[in-house]
């Protein structure tokens, strides 16, 4: 039976945030979301009959299910399988229903009505109204109603999606996508089924069953983009989106459910791809819905049941893992292609290290690997396209800013010297461009911040000078934007704290100024969000530690303030998670290392405090492992060889 959600609701809401304003659910899911592969049957054939093709779950978690055999709509209240309402409609082969905010149900009535292919049912009175002008000879196999009260109808046999305004009953029908003729081009469809409108970005997603693909269309455009194609799918029939815009797809003829994250699509349920009636199997599923807790509900058509697959909510916390062999601050950490983490260099108590070590996530242990030729801290590390790691610059015990660069080969665990940079530098940045070259900017050379910029070419092992930055800077950030340009922000130059930002145009090798930040800052972080914007957090400004946060919009080249962090912090770390949120951890707060961590949600612009690390730390590293856990390593000051996982 359906679980009593009240006992676990508080726990789950720590991780799940619901989008308000819609009648349907688009939960904001944890980046490591998993669902119990064994489903619970909440409705079976005794109530649904033999032909139930759709369900709807509103934000109160009320379940609406069509029962074609008995010609009715069944309504069950949250957490309760006692039938609350039974609307008898004499439905015949009804394939879709949608519940709008104003307590109206829209249902496919093609085989049940002589006046309209879609009926509107008023929940309070059970009154049935026909939708004007929708009286033609094709069935709506799926229905979606937007906030502005536009009804979208998927006409499978007509190979198109149409719309009808519900505000003005006399408005004409409009073709949204599809030509009316079947095809597999970017403008045609073949027997489309499920549809879902992302109202935030005015994008319509279509399960193009006959072409074994998912198409997306910007409203107003007939030109579709393929999101998922036929090597994977076999007649997709249903679509849902979460708050981050990730897709969840019913792969009907493969008897499974697929989900999307930042790494692409993966199978969530029914992954054997064999039809069956066991709890971990499906048999030609037709549609899916989320409840507000992030649980998945699937219409398992040929098993004549609705299955609930519960979201597995883990109480994520920080746990200490194996200690590094060497205590380190100002070091680097790189996740290798095999999943191990390479940590290089750093310093502790005036001792500079050339040593390197590897963390194995499977064992939680560290092992020494080959040492660099030069001891260094305040350097950079970049994973190249061939899997090798490029180390550049840094600072050594002779108080020299290094121009030496070297390569680590994970296959041999050996280091080799590669071409030297033209300028020694520390506290610089290194960014991998779309062509695989590495762009190094700024940094300190002796005691001066420089504006010299160079490119490393993996194919030759050589460096070349490219256009200088407008301003010399150190302690700055560099971010590769989706268009391939590089945004540099803030830093320090000749004792001046900078709020300026500039763009490197990678196609022509030149720099231009862009909008200034609202706050001058150094020792801050910059993170690329899933929408292409750049989130800058915290830092330091002339004696003041910062909690302020701002966003850069590449399309307008302007900055805007967003929600401030709960803690002042500089020399902290920031990572963009697969679910689009950003986690910041540690840092300096008024000259003391802190152990606090918090999450930024781009959909709300707010921060949420999460569990504290076991060890206060700054000048540390943070890495997302292949298993989606987060590894923090070293840093100042109490336990600089300690590491922990979140």
N, C-alpha and C positions, 0 to 999 in steps of 0.2 A: 504494500500500500504506500501511498505518498507519505514521505517523512514529515514529521512535525518540525517545521523550520524554526520555530520560535526558540528552541533550545540552542541552536547554533548560529542564529542570525547575527548576534553581536560579534562573534568571532569572525564570521565571514565578512562582515561589513568593514572590518579592518583592512581587508584586501580588495573588496569589490566596491566600485563606485558606479552608480547608475546614472545614465544620462536622463535628465528630466525634460519634460516638454513633449515627449512622444508617448503614444499609447503603448508602443511595443518596447521591448527590452534590448538595450545595447550596452551590456556591462563592460566596465573597464577591468580587464582581467589581469592577474599577476603575470609577469613575463614568463614564468616557468609553469604555466597552467597545464594541468593534466586532469583527465576525467577517468573515473572508475570504468574500466572496459566492460564490466558486467552490469547490464542494465536492470532496472526494476520495472516490472509491468505495472503501470498505474491505471490503465484502462485496457480491457480485453474485449474479445468478440461478443461476450454476453451482453455488453452495454453498447459497443460500437457497431455490432453487426459485421457483415463481411466486406463492406466497402467504405472505409474511412480514409480519406485522402489528405485531410488538412486539420491543423489545430492552430490556435492562437493563444498566447499567454500575455496578459496585460501587465502593467507595472505594479498592480496589486497582487500579481501572481494568480489571478483567476484564470482558469483553464476553460477554453471554448473548443469543443470538438464536434465535428460533423458526423452524423450517423446516417448514412444513406439508406441502409437496409430498413431502418425504422423511420426515415424521412424527418429527422429532427436535429436540433443543435442542443448539445448537452453542456451545461455550465456548472463548474465546480469551484467552490471558494478556496482561497489559499489554505494549503496544508490540510485539506479535508476532502475526502472522496464521497461525502454524502451529497447526492445530487441537489443542487440549489435551485436550478431552473431547467425546465425542459420545454423548448420551443418547437412545437410541431409545425412543420412547414410542407410536408409531403415532398421532401427533397428527393430527387432522382439523380444518381450519378453526379452529385455536386462535388467539384474538385477543389474549391478554395473558399476561404472566409477570412475576413479582416475586421477587427474591432477598432473603431475610431474613438477619439477622446470624448466625443459628445454622447457616448453610450449608444452608439448605433453600430449594428453588425451589417457588413456587406458580404453577400454570399452569392456564389455562382448558382444561377437558377435556370440555366439554359434548357435543361430537360424538364423543368418544373413549372415554367411560366410561359404564357402565351404573349406577354406584353414586353418583357425585358429579359436580357440575359444575365442581369445582376439585380438582385433585390436588396432593399435597405430595410432592416428590421429595427424598430425602436425597442430597446431593452425594457423600458419602464412599462410599456403597454403591449409589447409583442406585435404591434401594428406593422404590417408589411407594405412597403412602398416600392413601386417600380421606378427605375432610373430612366428618365426620358431619353429618347433617341438611341438607347442601347437595345435595339430590337432587331438585330440582324442575325444571320444564320451561322454564327460561330461561337464557340464556348470560351469563356474566360477560364483558363486552366490555373491562373494565379491572379490575385488581386492585391494591390497595395494602395493605401490612401495616405496622401501626404498631409503635413500640417496645414497647408493652405487649401485643404479640401479638394484636391485633385485626385481622381480615381484613375489608377493605371491598371490596364487589363492585358494579360498575355494571351494572345490569340494564336495557339499552337498551329492549328490547321491553316491559318492565314499567314503564318511565318512573320508575325510582326507584333509590336506592342502599341496599344492605343491609349489615349487618355480622355477623360471627360471631367469638366468642372462640375463639382457638386454645389457650388455657390449659386450658379445660374443654370437652372434646369434646361434652358433653351440653348445653351452654348453647344456648338457643334463638337463632334468627335474629332480628335486630332491624332494623326499618326506620329508616334514618338520615335520609334526605330523600326527598321525592316521595310522592305519594298512591297510586300504582299506576294512576292515570288520567292520560292526557296532557293538558297544558295549558300556558299561558304566564303564569300568575300567579306570585306570589312563593313559593308553596308547591308548585307543580307543575313538572314537567319534561316534555320531549318528546324521546325517544330520546337520553338522555345517553350520553356515551362516556367520555372520559378523566376521571380523578379524581386529586387530589393533596391530601394532608392536611398542613397546616402544624401540626406537633405542638407548636411553641412557643406558638401562640395558639389551639390547638384549633379550627381553622377548616378546613372541607372545601371545596375548590374543585372545581367540576363543569363540564366542557365540555358544555353543553346544546345538542347538535348541532341538533336539530330546531327550536329557538327562536333559533339563531344568536346565542348569548350565553354568557358565562362567569358562573356564579353562585357566590357564597360563602355558606356556612352555618356558624354557630357550632354546635359539637356540642351536641346536646340541644335545638336549635331547628329547626323545620321552615320557618322564615321565611328566605327567601334574599334576598341583596342582589346586584344586577346590577353586575358589575365592568366588563364590556365587552359591547356590545349590537350588534344586527343591522345598523346602518349600516355596520359594518366587517367583520363576520364572515360566513362562509358555511360552516356545519357545522364548528365547531371540534371537534377529535378528540383532542387531547393537551395536557397541561399539565405544566410544571415550574416550580419556584420556586428563586430564588437565596437566598443567606443574608439579604439585606435584605428578603425577602418580595415581591420583584418577580416578576411572572408572565411566563412565556414560553409562547406558545400556537401550536399547530399549527392553522392556518386551512385545513382540508383542501381544500375545494372552490374556494378561491382560490389553492391551490398555493403557499402561502407560510408563513413563520414570523414571528410578531410578538413583540416584546419590550417590556417596560415599564420606565420609569425615573420620576424625579420629575416629568418633564414630560408623562407619559402614555405611550401606546403608539405604537410606530413599527415599520415593516417592517424586518426584518433580512435575510431570505433569500427569494429568489423574488419579488422586489418588482414584477416585470412582471405578476404574477398570471396568466400564461399557462402552461399545462402544457407540459412539454418534458423532454428528456433531456440537455440540455447541463449542464455543471458548475454553472451558476448558475440552474438550473431544477429544479422538482419536479413530480411528477405524482401528485396525490392523496396527499400524505404522511399518515401515520396517527399517528405518535408521535415523541417526542424525548426525549433524555437528555443530561445533562452528564457529562463526566468530571471528575476532581478538578482538572484544569488550567483548567477553564472552557470547553473546546471543546464544541461542540454536535454531537450525532449525531442524524440524522433517518432514520426508516424511510420511504423513498420508495417507497410501496407499488406503484404501477402501473409504476414503472421497475424493480421487483424488485431493489432495492439498498438498502444503508445508506450514507448520505453523512456524511462528517465535515467540519464547517465550523470551521476553526481560529480560536481567539481571537487577535486581533491585539494583541500585548502591546508597548506603546510604553515605552521607557525615558524616562519623563517627567523633564524637567529644567528648570531655570530658564534662560531666555535673555533677554538684554537686548533691548529693543525701542526705538523712537524716544524721544528725550528730550523732556520737556515744555519749552515755551518759557520757563516761569517756574519757578524753584526754589520748592518749597512744603513746609511742614509744617503740621499742624493744619488741613488742608484737607478737602474732601469729594469723593467720587467716586460717580457715579450712572450705572447702565447704562440708557440710553434704550431706548424701544421699537424703534427702528431698529437697535439693536445698538451704536451709538457710546457712548462713555463721556464724561460731562460732569464735569470737575473745576473746583471753584470755590474762590476765596479762598485763605486760608492766609497764612503769614508766612515770612520768612527774614531773619535778621540784623536784627531790629527793624523791618523793613518789612512793612506789612500790605497785602494785595492785594485789589483788587476785580475783578481779571481772572478770566476763565474760558476754558477751552480744551476741545477735543473730540479724543478719540482714535478713530481709524478702524481697527478690527481688520483690515480688508482690506488696508490699506497699511502699517500699523504706524506711522503718522505722527500728529502732533499739529497742530492748527490753532486759532488764537485764535478766539473767538466773542465775542458781546456781553458787555460788562462790567457787573457789578452796580452799583447806585447807591451802595452802601456797602462800603468795604473791611472785611474781617472775617476772623477765624480763630476756631477753637473753636466753630463754628456747626454746624447740622445741615442735611441735605438729604433731601427725601422725594419719591419719584415718586408723583404723584397718578393717579387713575383716568383722567384725560383726557390723560395723557402729559406734562403739565407738571411742573416741578420746583419745589418749595417750599423756600426757604431761610429759616431762622429764626435770630435772635439772633446771638451771637458777641461778639467783643471787638475794639476798634479801637485805633488809635495814640493816641487821647485817653484811654486807660484807662477806657473806658466799655463796660459791658455793654449790648448793643443790644437794643431791642425791635422793631426794624424787620424786616419780612418781605417777601420779594419772590418773583416767579414768573418762571421761564425757560420760554419757548415754543420747543420744538425746531423747529417749522415756520418760525418767523420769525427765530430766533436772537436775540430781543429779551427784555429784562427789563421787568417792570412791578411797581410797588409795590402791595402788597395791604395788608390791614388790619394795624395794629400790635398786637403782644401787649400785655397790660396791664403786664407786668413785663419789664425787660431781663434777659437771662440768657446765660450761656456755660457750656460743659461740661454742658449739659442733654441730654435725650433727646427724640426725636420718633418716634412710632409711628403707623402707619396702621391704623385700626380697620376692622372688617368693614363698617361703613357708609360707609367712604371718608373719614371725618373724621380729622384728625391730632391726636393727643394729645401735648402737650408737658409734660414734668415736670421740676421742680427746676432745678438749675443754680446758678451763682454770680451774684448781683446785687451789684455793687461787690465786697465781700469776704465777703458772707454767703451761705451756702447757703439756698435758699428751698424751701418746700413748696407753692408756688402751682402749680396745674395748669390748663391751658387747652386748649380745643378749637378747631381751625380748621375752618370749614365752607366747602368748595370752592364750593358753590352760591351763597353770599353774599359770600365773601371776608372774612368777619368772624370774630373770635375771641370766645369766651365762656368765662367762668370755670366750672370744674366743681369737684368736691370736692377739698379739699386733701389732700396726703399726710399720713400720721401724723407723719412726720419730714421736715424739710428735708434735702436731700442733693444732692451734686454728685459728679462722677466716678463715677456709678452706671451701671447698665444697665437697660434696659426691653425686655421680650419679650412679644409678643402670642401668647397661648396658643391652642391649637386651639378652646377654648370661647369665644374672643373676649375674655376677661379679659386684663389686662396685669400681668405680674410685674415688679416693680422690686426690684433687689438691691443691697445694699452701698452704697458711696460714703463720703463724708466730711461730717460736720456739726459745726461749731464745734470743729474740731480732733480730733474723735473718729472713729476708723475703725469703720465700721458692719458688723455681720454680719446686721442685720435685713433682712427682706424683707416686701413688702406687695403686695396685689392690688387692682387697680382693676377694679371691676365695671362694665363698660361699659354695661350695660342700665339701671343706676340711678345711675351717676355718683358712686359712693362707694368708699372705700378700707377694707380690713380687713387686719390683720396676718396673716401666715402664718408657717410655720416659719422659724426663724433658720438661716442658714448655719453650718457648723461653724467657719469661719474668717472673720474680718473682712477686708474687702478693698476696695480702690479700684483704678482703672485696669485693671480686669479685663475679660473678655468674657463674653457669654452667648449661647448658640446653641440654637435649637429643634431637637431630634432628630426623626426620622421617627416615633418612638413617642410623641411629645408631651412627653417629658421635656425639661428644660432643663439644658444643660451649661455650668457656670461654670468658667472657667480662669484661673489665675494671678492677677496683680495685685500690690498693694503694701500692706503693713501696718506703719505706724509704723517705718520704717527697714529693713524686711525685704522683699525681693522673693520672690515665691511661685512654686512649681511645683505646688502642690496643686490638685486638681480635684474638683468635687462635682456631684451630680445632684439636681435638684428634680423630684419626682413630683407633678404636679397632682392626682392622684386621692387621695393621702394627705396632701398639703401638707407633706411631709417631705423633708429633705435627707439624702443619703448620700454618703460619700466614694467616689471611684473612682480608677483608676490615675493617678498623678502624671505630669506632663510630664517629659521628660528634661532640660529647661532651665528655670531661673528666668526669668520674663518678666512685664513689665507694659508698658502702652502698645503691645501687640501687636495683631494682627488674627486673627479666627477666622471661618471660613466653613463652613456645612453643605453638603456636596457632594451631587450627585444620587444617589449610591449610599448616602447616609446617614452617611458618615464625616465627620469634622470636621478641617479643616486649620488649624493655627495657624502664623503666620510672624512672625519678627522680634520686636521689642520691646526694652525695656531690661532688662539683666541687671546688677545692681549698678552702675547709672549708665552703662553702656556699651551702645550699640546692638549688636544681634547679627543674624547672617544665617541662623540655623538655622530649620528648619521641621520640623513633625512632624504625623502623622496619628493621630486617635483613632478606634478601632473600637468602636462601641457594643455589638457582639455579644460582645466579649471584655473590654471595659473597659481596654484597653491602648493605649499609644502606640508608634508606629513612626517613627523618624527617617527623613526623606527628604532629598533633596539640598538643600544650602545655596543661598540666594539669592546672586547675584553681589555684592550691596551690603548691608552691615549697615544696618538701618533701624528706626526707631521713629517714632511719630506719623505713620505712613503710612496709605495706604488699600489695600484689597484688594477685588476685584470678580470675580464669575463672569460671563464673557462668554457670549453666546448659543452660541458654538461649544464651550463647556464648558472653555475654558482660563481661567486665573486671571491677572488683571492686578494687579500691585502698583505703586503710584506714589508717588514722592517720599519725604518723611520725613527725619528727622535721622540722620546729619549729614554724611557724607562726599560724597554725590552727590544732593542733594535735588531735582534735576530728572530723575533717572534713573527709568526704569520697566522692568519685566521681566515675562515671561510664564512660567507653569508649565503 
